[in-house]
Amino acid sequence: MALRPLGTTTLDPRRYTDPAEYDREVERIFRREWIAIAREDEIAKPGDYVAFELCGEPLVAVRGDDGVPCVLSRVCRHRWMPVVEAGCGTGRSFQCPYHLWTYALDGRLIGAPEMTRTPGFDREACRLPSLRVEVWEGFVFVNFDPEAAPLAPRLEGLREAIAPYRPAAMRTTAPLLFEHDWNWKVMVENFIESYHHAGVHHDTLQPLVPGNGTFADDVPGDGYAILHNPTRDGVPMPAVLPTTPGLDDAQRGEFLVGAVFPLLLFSVQHDSLVWYRLSPHAVDRFSLAIHLCVPPETGDDAAGAEGVAEGIATMKQYLDAIHQQDIAACQGVYRGLRSRFAAAGPLSHLELAIAQLARFVDDRVGAS
């Protein structure tokens, strides 16, 4: 099936509103592509875990005793109770609260009360299933497809672009959490273009990053996008740290927006990384966690760094204010998408990354 010429129009509106289209995306995108589900520092020590849901599957990312991150099913092999609830924590094993079956950090069944009298019971056959995992620039990615090609080789251009900001070294702070009632692609498209700064963010981002000064790299076919955001001369972006040794205002103001399709969205500057974790649930529903990451010498408690805790709180307020503006915009877009008069629209030169996302979806689901 022929793909659309890159940079022409949006996807057809039905691809944002049709439940059958979303079902195809689940099978052909979410269950076959690499999805970022955590930062490696969130599972820094053996036993640290992040439990979550992806495509209706209860999963847990955990650092094993061997020091290697893995992702396991959370569904007990006995009678299907999740062995750990969603959220973060640490432990030496996972124990199902229903009948107390216990699993090691690598998924092996190590405890099954009262099962010795069951004929043919095979402890080895009751291991928690595991998924493929790859760590890239501090992000933990998971893939349901055991035959999927490795992630890192196709992201080399993106890695080179963000290398000066040392994203892998950043430490993660507590996220801002949201539940939204529109299609996941509306959120991704909003994030990867600055055309809307003048209208939606006229009092937040536009004074710092005029939308008409931004541009995206032409990287069709690789499943990622890079958006450059040159800041206005003499007006640095808000910084997390009160002072950043070795950086002048121009360097402090530099930042870059990136996306790894389908669901990883981030912006990075010298003293912070912001990343969005999207978890789609239906054609018109997804969860969103907005994470702020800071350099390794800082953290939530800002121990030994005067003023950093206040800087983190201020930056989170700023991120929330920007997102509240985006909420109103995305809700409006989704109302319009459901109109009988909605049709594919032409794209501006400032929306090249949206064309790249459309190409990505077309390539995997099929062109409309």
C-alpha positions as CSV (number, residue, x, y, z in Angstrom):
1,M,0.0,0.0,0.0
2,A,1.4,3.4,-1.0
3,L,2.3,5.8,1.8
4,R,1.4,9.5,1.8
5,P,4.0,11.9,0.6
6,L,5.8,13.1,3.7
7,G,4.6,16.5,4.8
8,T,1.3,16.9,3.1
9,T,-1.8,16.3,5.3
10,T,-2.9,15.0,8.7
11,L,-4.3,11.5,9.1
12,D,-8.0,11.1,8.4
13,P,-10.2,12.1,11.4
14,R,-11.7,8.6,11.7
15,R,-8.2,7.3,12.7
16,Y,-8.5,9.3,15.9
17,T,-12.1,8.4,16.7
18,D,-12.8,4.9,15.4
19,P,-12.5,2.1,18.0
20,A,-11.7,-0.4,15.3
21,E,-8.8,1.7,14.2
22,Y,-7.5,1.8,17.8
23,D,-7.8,-2.0,18.0
24,R,-5.6,-2.2,14.9
25,E,-3.1,0.1,16.5
26,V,-2.9,-2.1,19.6
27,E,-2.1,-5.2,17.5
28,R,0.1,-3.6,14.9
29,I,1.9,-0.8,16.8
30,F,1.7,-1.2,20.6
31,R,2.2,-5.0,20.6
32,R,5.1,-4.8,18.1
33,E,7.0,-1.6,18.8
34,W,9.3,-0.5,21.6
35,I,7.5,1.3,24.4
36,A,9.2,3.4,27.1
37,I,7.8,2.4,30.4
38,A,10.3,3.8,33.0
39,R,13.7,5.4,33.6
40,E,16.5,3.1,34.6
41,D,17.2,5.1,37.8
42,E,13.6,4.3,39.0
43,I,14.8,0.7,39.4
44,A,18.3,1.5,40.5
45,K,18.9,-1.4,42.9
46,P,18.0,-5.1,42.9
47,G,14.4,-5.4,44.0
48,D,13.3,-1.9,42.9
49,Y,10.3,-2.1,40.6
50,V,7.7,-0.1,38.7
51,A,4.4,-1.8,38.2
52,F,2.2,-0.6,35.4
53,E,-0.3,-1.6,32.7
54,L,0.3,-1.6,28.9
55,C,-2.3,-2.5,26.4
56,G,-4.4,-4.1,29.2
57,E,-1.5,-6.2,30.4
58,P,-0.4,-5.9,34.0
59,L,3.4,-5.7,33.9
60,V,6.2,-4.9,36.3
61,A,9.7,-3.6,35.5
62,V,12.2,-4.8,38.1
63,R,16.0,-4.8,38.7
64,G,17.0,-8.4,39.1
65,D,19.5,-9.8,41.6
66,D,21.9,-9.9,38.7
67,G,21.6,-6.2,38.2
68,V,19.8,-6.5,34.9
69,P,16.4,-4.8,34.4
70,C,13.6,-7.1,33.3
71,V,9.8,-6.8,32.6
72,L,7.5,-9.5,33.9
73,S,3.8,-10.3,33.7
74,R,2.1,-9.4,37.0
75,V,-0.5,-12.1,36.6
76,C,-0.2,-15.1,39.0
77,R,0.2,-18.4,37.2
78,H,-2.3,-20.0,39.6
79,R,-5.6,-18.1,39.4
80,W,-4.6,-14.8,37.7
81,M,-4.5,-12.3,40.6
82,P,-1.8,-9.6,40.1
83,V,1.2,-10.4,42.3
84,V,1.8,-6.7,42.9
85,E,-0.3,-3.6,42.5
86,A,0.5,-0.7,40.2
87,G,3.1,1.8,41.5
88,C,6.7,1.8,42.6
89,G,8.4,-0.1,45.4
90,T,11.2,-2.4,46.4
91,G,11.3,-6.0,47.6
92,R,13.0,-9.3,47.4
93,S,10.2,-11.2,45.7
94,F,6.6,-10.8,44.5
95,Q,3.8,-12.6,46.5
96,C,0.3,-13.1,45.2
97,P,-2.1,-11.8,48.0
98,Y,-4.7,-14.4,47.0
99,H,-3.1,-17.8,47.7
100,L,0.4,-16.6,48.6
101,W,2.3,-18.0,45.6
102,T,5.7,-16.3,45.6
103,Y,8.0,-15.4,42.7
104,A,11.6,-14.5,42.6
105,L,12.7,-11.2,40.9
106,D,13.4,-13.1,37.7
107,G,9.9,-14.6,37.6
108,R,10.7,-18.1,39.0
109,L,8.1,-19.6,41.2
110,I,9.7,-20.1,44.6
111,G,6.7,-20.7,46.9
112,A,3.4,-22.5,46.3
113,P,1.6,-23.5,49.5
114,E,-0.2,-26.8,49.6
115,M,0.7,-27.8,46.1
116,T,2.9,-30.8,46.9
117,R,-0.2,-33.1,46.8
118,T,-1.2,-31.9,43.3
119,P,-0.3,-34.7,40.8
120,G,2.1,-33.6,38.1
121,F,2.6,-30.1,39.5
122,D,5.5,-28.5,37.7
123,R,7.0,-25.5,39.5
124,E,9.2,-24.7,36.5
125,A,6.2,-24.3,34.2
126,C,4.7,-21.7,36.5
127,R,7.3,-19.0,35.9
128,L,6.0,-15.4,35.3
129,P,6.3,-14.7,31.5
130,S,8.9,-12.1,30.6
131,L,9.1,-9.5,27.8
132,R,12.0,-8.2,25.7
133,V,13.7,-5.2,27.4
134,E,16.2,-2.6,26.0
135,V,17.7,0.4,27.9
136,W,18.4,3.4,25.7
137,E,19.7,6.7,27.1
138,G,18.4,5.9,30.6
139,F,14.9,4.9,29.3
140,V,13.6,1.3,29.9
141,F,11.8,0.1,26.8
142,V,9.7,-3.0,26.5
143,N,8.4,-5.0,23.5
144,F,5.8,-7.7,23.3
145,D,7.3,-9.0,20.0
146,P,10.1,-11.5,20.6
147,E,11.2,-11.0,16.9
148,A,11.3,-7.2,16.9
149,A,14.5,-5.6,15.6
150,P,16.8,-4.0,18.3
151,L,15.9,-0.4,19.1
152,A,19.2,1.4,19.5
153,P,20.5,1.1,15.9
154,R,17.6,3.0,14.4
155,L,17.8,5.8,17.0
156,E,21.5,6.7,16.4
157,G,20.6,10.0,14.9
158,L,18.5,10.9,17.9
159,R,21.2,9.7,20.3
160,E,23.8,12.0,18.7
161,A,21.4,15.0,18.9
162,I,20.8,14.6,22.6
163,A,24.2,13.4,23.7
164,P,25.4,16.9,24.8
165,Y,22.6,17.0,27.4
166,R,23.7,13.7,29.1
167,P,20.1,12.4,29.4
168,A,21.1,8.9,30.7
169,A,22.6,10.5,33.8
170,M,19.4,12.4,34.8
171,R,17.5,11.3,38.0
172,T,13.8,11.0,38.0
173,T,11.5,12.9,40.5
174,A,7.8,12.2,41.3
175,P,5.5,12.6,38.3
176,L,2.5,14.8,37.6
177,L,-0.4,12.4,36.8
178,F,-3.4,12.9,34.5
179,E,-6.3,11.0,33.0
180,H,-7.4,12.3,29.6
181,D,-10.4,11.6,27.3
182,W,-9.0,12.0,23.8
183,N,-7.0,10.0,21.4
184,W,-3.3,9.4,22.2
185,K,-2.2,10.7,18.7
186,V,-3.7,14.1,19.5
187,M,-1.4,14.3,22.5
188,V,1.7,13.2,20.6
189,E,1.0,15.6,17.7
190,N,0.5,18.5,20.1
191,F,3.9,17.8,21.8
192,I,6.0,17.5,18.6
193,E,5.1,20.9,17.0
194,S,5.6,24.5,18.2
195,Y,3.2,26.0,15.7
196,H,0.6,26.3,18.5
197,H,2.9,28.2,20.8
198,A,1.6,31.6,19.7
199,G,-2.0,30.7,20.3
200,V,-2.1,28.2,23.2
201,H,1.1,29.2,25.1
202,H,1.2,32.9,24.3
203,D,2.0,33.7,27.9
204,T,4.2,30.7,28.8
205,L,6.3,29.2,26.0
206,Q,5.9,31.7,23.2
207,P,7.8,34.5,24.9
208,L,10.7,32.1,25.4
209,V,10.4,29.9,22.3
210,P,8.6,31.6,19.4
211,G,7.0,28.8,17.4
212,N,7.9,30.2,14.0
213,G,11.6,29.9,14.9
214,T,11.5,26.2,15.5
215,F,12.2,23.4,13.0
216,A,12.2,19.6,12.9
217,D,14.9,17.4,11.3
218,D,13.9,15.4,8.2
219,V,14.2,11.9,9.5
220,P,11.4,9.9,7.7
221,G,11.2,6.2,8.2
222,D,13.2,5.9,11.4
223,G,10.4,6.1,14.0
224,Y,11.6,9.2,15.8
225,A,11.4,13.0,15.6
226,I,13.8,15.8,16.6
227,L,12.4,19.3,17.1
228,H,14.9,22.2,17.6
229,N,13.7,25.1,19.7
230,P,16.2,28.0,19.5
231,T,15.4,30.4,22.4
232,R,15.0,34.1,22.0
233,D,18.3,35.9,22.5
234,G,18.8,36.8,26.2
235,V,15.7,35.0,27.4
236,P,16.8,31.6,28.9
237,M,14.3,28.8,29.6
238,P,13.3,28.3,33.3
239,A,16.1,26.3,35.0
240,V,15.8,23.7,37.7
241,L,19.1,24.5,39.4
242,P,19.6,28.0,40.9
243,T,23.1,27.9,39.4
244,T,24.5,25.5,36.9
245,P,28.3,25.5,37.0
246,G,30.0,26.0,33.6
247,L,26.9,27.2,31.7
248,D,26.1,30.6,30.4
249,D,22.6,31.9,29.8
250,A,22.7,30.8,26.1
251,Q,23.6,27.2,27.1
252,R,21.0,27.2,29.9
253,G,18.4,28.2,27.4
254,E,19.2,25.5,24.8
255,F,16.8,22.6,24.6
256,L,15.6,20.0,22.2
257,V,12.3,18.1,21.9
258,G,12.4,14.5,20.8
259,A,10.0,11.6,20.3
260,V,10.4,7.9,19.8
261,F,7.2,6.7,18.2
262,P,4.7,5.7,19.2
263,L,4.6,6.9,22.9
264,L,7.9,8.4,24.2
265,L,7.9,12.2,24.3
266,F,10.6,14.3,25.9
267,S,12.4,17.6,26.0
268,V,15.9,17.9,27.3
269,Q,18.2,20.8,28.3
270,H,21.4,21.0,30.2
271,D,20.0,20.9,33.7
272,S,16.7,18.9,33.2
273,L,14.8,16.3,31.2
274,V,11.1,16.2,31.0
275,W,9.4,13.1,29.6
276,Y,5.8,12.1,29.0
277,R,4.8,8.5,29.6
278,L,1.5,7.8,27.7
279,S,-0.5,4.7,28.5
280,P,-3.4,4.3,26.0
281,H,-6.5,2.5,27.3
282,A,-9.1,3.1,24.5
283,V,-9.5,5.1,21.3
284,D,-10.5,8.2,23.5
285,R,-8.8,7.5,26.8
286,F,-5.2,7.4,28.1
287,S,-3.2,8.0,31.2
288,L,-0.3,10.4,31.3
289,A,2.6,10.8,33.6
290,I,4.8,13.9,33.2
291,H,8.2,13.3,34.7
292,L,10.9,15.9,35.6
293,C,14.4,14.5,35.7
294,V,17.4,16.4,37.1
295,P,21.2,16.0,37.2
296,P,22.6,13.2,39.3
297,E,23.8,15.5,42.1
298,T,20.2,16.5,42.8
299,G,16.9,14.7,43.8
300,D,13.6,15.2,45.4
301,D,15.1,16.0,48.8
302,A,17.8,18.2,47.3
303,A,20.3,17.1,49.9
304,G,23.3,19.3,49.9
305,A,22.0,21.6,47.2
306,E,20.5,24.8,48.5
307,G,17.4,25.9,46.7
308,V,17.1,22.9,44.4
309,A,13.9,21.6,46.0
310,E,12.3,24.9,45.4
311,G,13.6,24.9,41.9
312,I,12.0,21.5,41.3
313,A,8.7,22.6,42.7
314,T,8.7,25.7,40.6
315,M,9.5,23.8,37.4
316,K,6.7,21.3,38.1
317,Q,4.3,24.2,38.5
318,Y,5.5,25.6,35.2
319,L,5.1,22.2,33.5
320,D,1.6,21.9,35.0
321,A,0.6,25.4,33.7
322,I,1.8,24.5,30.2
323,H,-0.1,21.2,30.3
324,Q,-3.3,22.8,31.5
325,Q,-3.1,25.0,28.4
326,D,-2.5,21.9,26.2
327,I,-5.5,20.1,27.9
328,A,-7.9,22.8,26.7
329,A,-6.4,22.7,23.2
330,C,-6.4,18.9,22.9
331,Q,-10.0,18.7,24.1
332,G,-11.0,21.2,21.5
333,V,-9.2,19.3,18.8
334,Y,-11.0,16.1,19.8
335,R,-14.4,17.7,19.8
336,G,-13.7,18.9,16.3
337,L,-12.4,15.5,15.1
338,R,-15.8,14.0,15.9
339,S,-17.6,16.5,13.7
340,R,-19.3,15.3,10.5
341,F,-17.4,18.1,8.7
342,A,-13.9,17.0,9.9
343,A,-11.5,16.1,7.2
344,A,-7.7,15.6,6.8
345,G,-6.1,19.1,7.0
346,P,-2.9,20.5,5.3
347,L,0.2,20.7,7.4
348,S,2.5,23.7,7.9
349,H,6.2,23.5,7.4
350,L,6.3,23.8,11.3
351,E,4.5,20.4,11.5
352,L,7.0,18.2,9.8
353,A,7.1,15.9,12.9
354,I,3.3,15.4,12.6
355,A,3.8,14.2,9.0
356,Q,6.5,11.8,10.3
357,L,4.1,10.4,12.9
358,A,1.4,10.0,10.2
359,R,4.0,8.1,8.0
360,F,4.9,5.9,11.0
361,V,1.2,5.0,11.6
362,D,0.5,4.5,7.9
363,D,3.6,2.2,7.6
364,R,2.4,-0.1,10.4
365,V,-1.4,0.1,10.3
366,G,-1.9,0.9,6.6
367,A,-2.7,4.2,4.8
368,S,-6.2,5.6,4.9
